């Protein structure tokens, strides 16, 4: 692993916190959507699974890049 300069370290931390915050906000929006629409248990499950796949895709892309060292 290489040493990161000051700006690269800042970018790495900011990206981690920024994306993490947006993911948490997206989960909150999905929860509110399920509550306000009256979707019920099955509808809420479908909302979280379908919209949550985007989060899983983004996270898996990051993990694949880490293992490929790109």
C-alpha positions in Angstrom: 0.0 0.0 0.0 1.3 3.4 -0.9 1.5 6.5 1.3 -1.2 9.1 0.6 -0.3 12.8 0.4 -2.4 15.3 2.3 -5.0 16.0 -0.4 -5.3 12.4 -1.4 -6.0 11.4 2.2 -8.6 14.2 2.5 -10.2 13.0 -0.8 -10.3 9.4 0.5 -11.9 10.3 3.8 -14.3 12.8 2.2 -15.5 10.2 -0.3 -16.0 7.6 2.3 -18.0 9.9 4.6 -19.9 11.6 1.7 -21.0 8.4 0.1 -21.8 6.8 3.5 -23.9 9.8 4.4 -25.8 9.6 1.1 -26.4 5.9 1.5 -27.8 6.5 5.0 -30.0 9.3 3.6 -31.2 6.9 0.8 -32.1 4.3 3.4 -34.1 7.0 5.3 -35.9 8.0 2.1 -36.8 4.4 1.3 -38.1 4.0 4.9 -40.3 7.1 4.6 -41.5 6.0 1.2 -42.6 2.6 2.6 -44.3 4.3 5.6 -46.1 7.0 3.6 -47.3 4.8 0.8 -48.8 2.3 3.2 -47.0 -0.5 1.4 -47.2 -3.1 4.2 -44.6 -5.7 4.9 -44.3 -7.2 1.4 -44.3 -3.8 -0.3 -41.7 -2.5 2.1 -39.6 -5.5 1.4 -39.9 -4.9 -2.3 -38.9 -1.2 -1.9 -35.9 -2.0 0.2 -34.7 -4.9 -2.1 -35.2 -3.1 -5.4 -33.7 0.3 -4.3 -31.1 -1.4 -2.1 -29.6 -3.2 -5.1 -28.2 0.1 -6.2 -26.3 0.4 -2.9 -25.1 -3.2 -3.2 -23.9 -2.6 -6.7 -21.9 0.5 -5.7 -20.4 -1.3 -2.7 -19.5 -4.3 -4.8 -17.8 -2.1 -7.4 -15.6 -0.7 -4.7 -14.7 -4.1 -3.3 -13.9 -5.4 -6.8 -11.6 -2.4 -7.5 -9.9 -3.0 -4.1 -9.1 -6.6 -5.0 -8.0 -5.7 -8.5 -6.0 -2.8 -7.1 -7.2 -0.4 -9.8 
